[in-house]
Amino acid sequence: MAYAIGHVSGCHLNPAVSVGLWAGGRFKAGELPGYIIAQVLGAIVAAAVLYFIASGKTDFSLAGGFASNGYGEHSPGGYTMVAGLACEVVMTFAFLFVIMGATHGHAPRGFAPLAIGLCLTLIHLISIPVTNTSVNPARSTGPALFVGGWALEQLWLFWLAPLVGGALGGLVYRWLSPAEPTPVEVSGV
């Protein structure tokens, strides 16, 4: 997706990434509400499409969770709320750190989507057993609206943890990283 729509919106499909980029000094605070609303609406539409497709199977049931994020008895591996919280904060922190580094002005051009995509793949391999992997509050909201009940009751964690992890990742990268290069102005052009 980054190669497909990165030039349109920066491929911001995740409120935690937008907040992390803001915390890292790369995104305007005034643009956050519009982006977050669009991200959540997009995730709801995506969940609706998936629901439409999945419900075409004869024995389909939302009782399986519809890939909703969860902790405790709703964690794929039975992980506690504290373990889920820690996992989501750390994974989102790492995700933002990679995004900030891969998109830095001194990073090699054209490789950011590859580095970011591979990082997200690794995050999923690590955290699917813990929480079904969120690191994206919008992604968590879509399925939770269809499942209702427990998924909506636990949704707070999948907003809080990624937003905290994203903000921390942006802040720490900004603190550790050299300043972004400024574009060179060419006079007379």
C-alpha positions as CSV (number, residue, x, y, z in Angstrom):
1,M,0.0,0.0,0.0
2,A,2.8,2.4,0.7
3,Y,4.0,2.2,-2.9
4,A,0.4,2.5,-4.1
5,I,-0.9,5.4,-2.1
6,G,2.2,6.8,-0.3
7,H,2.3,9.7,-2.7
8,V,-1.4,10.6,-1.9
9,S,-1.5,10.6,1.9
10,G,1.8,9.2,3.1
11,C,-0.1,5.9,3.4
12,H,-1.4,7.0,6.8
13,L,-3.8,4.2,7.5
14,N,-3.1,4.1,11.2
15,P,-3.9,6.7,13.9
16,A,-1.0,5.5,16.0
17,V,1.4,6.2,13.1
18,S,-0.1,9.6,12.6
19,V,0.2,10.4,16.3
20,G,3.8,9.0,16.3
21,L,4.7,11.1,13.3
22,W,3.3,14.2,15.0
23,A,5.2,13.4,18.2
24,G,8.3,13.0,16.0
25,G,7.8,16.4,14.5
26,R,6.8,15.2,11.0
27,F,3.1,15.8,11.0
28,K,0.9,18.8,11.8
29,A,-1.4,18.5,14.8
30,G,-4.2,20.3,13.0
31,E,-4.3,17.4,10.4
32,L,-4.6,14.7,13.0
33,P,-8.4,14.8,13.5
34,G,-9.2,14.6,9.8
35,Y,-6.7,11.7,9.2
36,I,-7.9,9.8,12.2
37,I,-11.6,10.1,11.2
38,A,-10.7,8.9,7.7
39,Q,-8.6,6.0,9.0
40,V,-11.4,4.8,11.3
41,L,-14.1,5.1,8.6
42,G,-11.8,3.2,6.2
43,A,-11.3,0.5,8.7
44,I,-15.0,0.2,9.3
45,V,-15.7,-0.1,5.5
46,A,-12.9,-2.7,5.2
47,A,-14.4,-4.7,8.1
48,A,-17.9,-4.4,6.4
49,V,-16.4,-5.8,3.1
50,L,-14.8,-8.7,5.0
51,Y,-18.0,-9.4,6.9
52,F,-19.9,-9.4,3.6
53,I,-17.5,-11.9,2.1
54,A,-17.1,-14.1,5.3
55,S,-20.9,-14.2,5.9
56,G,-21.2,-15.9,2.4
57,K,-19.9,-19.1,4.1
58,T,-22.6,-21.3,5.3
59,D,-21.3,-21.9,8.8
60,F,-19.9,-18.4,9.4
61,S,-20.2,-17.0,12.9
62,L,-19.0,-13.9,14.7
63,A,-18.5,-16.1,17.7
64,G,-14.9,-16.8,16.5
65,G,-14.1,-13.1,17.1
66,F,-13.8,-12.0,13.5
67,A,-10.1,-11.2,14.1
68,S,-10.9,-8.8,16.9
69,N,-8.1,-7.9,19.3
70,G,-8.4,-9.2,22.8
71,Y,-6.7,-10.1,26.1
72,G,-7.5,-12.7,28.8
73,E,-9.9,-15.3,27.5
74,H,-10.1,-13.4,24.2
75,S,-6.3,-13.5,23.6
76,P,-5.4,-16.2,21.1
77,G,-2.7,-17.5,23.6
78,G,-4.5,-16.6,26.8
79,Y,-2.3,-13.6,27.6
80,T,-3.3,-11.2,30.4
81,M,-4.4,-7.6,29.9
82,V,-1.0,-6.3,31.2
83,A,0.9,-8.6,28.8
84,G,-1.3,-7.4,25.9
85,L,-0.8,-3.8,26.9
86,A,3.0,-4.2,27.1
87,C,3.1,-6.1,23.8
88,E,1.0,-3.5,22.0
89,V,3.0,-0.5,23.4
90,V,6.4,-2.1,22.5
91,M,5.3,-3.3,19.1
92,T,3.9,0.0,18.1
93,F,7.0,1.8,19.5
94,A,9.2,-0.4,17.3
95,F,6.9,0.2,14.3
96,L,7.2,4.0,14.7
97,F,10.9,3.8,15.2
98,V,11.4,1.9,12.0
99,I,9.0,4.3,10.1
100,M,10.8,7.3,11.4
101,G,14.2,5.9,10.4
102,A,13.1,4.5,7.0
103,T,11.6,7.8,6.1
104,H,14.3,10.1,7.4
105,G,15.9,12.5,4.9
106,H,19.2,10.6,5.1
107,A,17.7,7.1,4.6
108,P,18.1,5.4,1.2
109,R,15.3,6.5,-1.1
110,G,12.7,4.0,-2.2
111,F,13.2,1.4,0.5
112,A,10.9,2.8,3.2
113,P,7.9,0.8,2.2
114,L,9.9,-2.4,2.1
115,A,11.5,-1.8,5.5
116,I,8.1,-0.8,7.0
117,G,6.3,-3.7,5.5
118,L,8.8,-6.2,6.7
119,C,8.7,-4.7,10.2
120,L,4.9,-4.9,10.3
121,T,5.2,-8.6,9.2
122,L,7.6,-9.3,12.1
123,I,5.3,-7.5,14.5
124,H,2.4,-9.7,13.4
125,L,4.4,-12.9,13.7
126,I,5.3,-11.9,17.3
127,S,2.0,-10.5,18.6
128,I,-0.8,-12.4,16.9
129,P,-0.6,-15.1,19.6
130,V,-0.8,-12.3,22.3
131,T,-3.5,-10.0,21.1
132,N,-4.3,-10.8,17.5
133,T,-2.1,-7.8,16.7
134,S,-3.4,-4.3,16.7
135,V,-0.7,-1.6,16.5
136,N,-3.5,0.2,14.7
137,P,-6.6,1.5,16.6
138,A,-8.6,1.9,13.4
139,R,-8.0,-1.7,12.4
140,S,-9.1,-2.8,15.9
141,T,-12.3,-0.7,15.7
142,G,-13.6,-2.1,12.5
143,P,-14.0,-5.8,13.6
144,A,-14.9,-4.8,17.1
145,L,-18.0,-3.0,15.9
146,F,-19.2,-6.2,14.2
147,V,-18.4,-8.5,17.1
148,G,-19.8,-6.1,19.8
149,G,-19.8,-7.2,23.4
150,W,-16.4,-8.2,24.7
151,A,-14.6,-6.8,21.6
152,L,-16.0,-3.3,22.3
153,E,-15.4,-3.7,26.0
154,Q,-11.7,-4.4,25.4
155,L,-11.2,-1.9,22.5
156,W,-9.9,0.8,24.9
157,L,-6.6,-1.1,25.2
158,F,-6.2,-1.2,21.5
159,W,-6.5,2.5,21.3
160,L,-4.5,3.4,24.4
161,A,-1.5,1.1,23.9
162,P,-0.8,1.8,20.2
163,L,-1.3,5.6,20.7
164,V,1.2,5.6,23.6
165,G,3.6,3.3,21.8
166,G,3.4,5.4,18.6
167,A,3.9,8.7,20.5
168,L,6.9,7.2,22.4
169,G,8.4,5.8,19.2
170,G,8.2,9.2,17.5
171,L,9.5,11.1,20.5
172,V,12.5,8.8,21.2
173,Y,13.4,8.7,17.5
174,R,13.3,12.5,17.3
175,W,15.5,12.7,20.5
176,L,18.1,10.2,19.2
177,S,18.2,11.0,15.6
178,P,20.1,13.7,13.8
179,A,18.0,16.6,12.5
180,E,16.2,16.1,9.2
181,P,18.1,17.7,6.2
182,T,16.5,20.9,4.9
183,P,15.9,21.2,1.2
184,V,18.5,23.3,-0.6
185,E,16.9,26.3,-2.4
186,V,18.0,26.9,-5.9
187,S,17.8,30.6,-6.8
188,G,16.7,31.7,-10.2
189,V,14.8,28.5,-10.9
